[in-house]
Amino acid sequence: MTPAGVHADELDALAERALGAARAAPADTARQVTAAQRLFQAADLRLQRATLLWLDAHPDATRAQVLAAEDQVADADRTEVLSLCTSGLEFAQRAQDAEPDNVAAALHVGLHLSLIAWANGPARSLFAGYGPKLVAAIDRALELDRTFDGGAPLRLQGRFRGQAPWPYGDLDVARAALAEAVGLRSVPVSHLFFGDVLAKRGEDDAARAQWRLAVTAEADESTRWSADLLRELARRRLAAPR
């Protein structure tokens, strides 16, 4: 079953306070970044929770189905994620416009765009031009500081290149980015994403090793909100029949 104690109410309260602070001082870049960060964390928590709820309802899912489960979440959850990230992108973009060399702002532009593209689905995202925008945001964050926040720009690059359809998908780039990210900091989300890319490449033993690390790794401050859910997603991967 989906883990309890994911602290959604606590995170939502932090997000509300961050939103109020950012709106009260629109010229304060740090407040804009904090609001963007909290909104992304809230959106990601909802995505992971919805993914696990789908898996709870499909206990016999194969590994391929487990790996693709986030694409099966309910429309209501998808809409909620889209709403949070549309708002979060505004704060991140305002921060980046004010400080073009702010890596946190560039990262959160990319993070929000990634979930907006997911929520809209491949066809609508292609039509809306999210691919080039997302690539530009990721490249900018990597250029500014690829090691920022334990390799978060690398993790975003690896997840995007590992999940995106042609012409953006590239498992070689994804593998290299995530290998570098887990070398910088061991957190559940990086190990989970690395395992997913390795599985897609047919590196089964290496994938399972990364998922086992995802189960045991400690989260850092920026990834802790979804960590219990991500650990459970790793367990589901390990337990699923091929």
Secondary structure, DSSP 8 states (H G I E B T S, - for coil): ---S---HHHHHHHHHHHHHHHHH-TT-HHHHHHHHHHHHHHHHHHHHHHHHHHHHT-TT--HHHHHTGGGG--HHHHHHHHHHHHHHHHHHHHHHHH-TT-HHHHHHHHHHHHHHHHHHHHHHHHHHTHHHHHHHHHHHHHHHHTTHHHHHHHHHHHHHHHH--TTT--HHHHHHHHHHHHHH---HHHHHHHHHHHHHTT-HHHHHHHHHHHHH----TTTGGGHHHHHHHHHHHHHS--
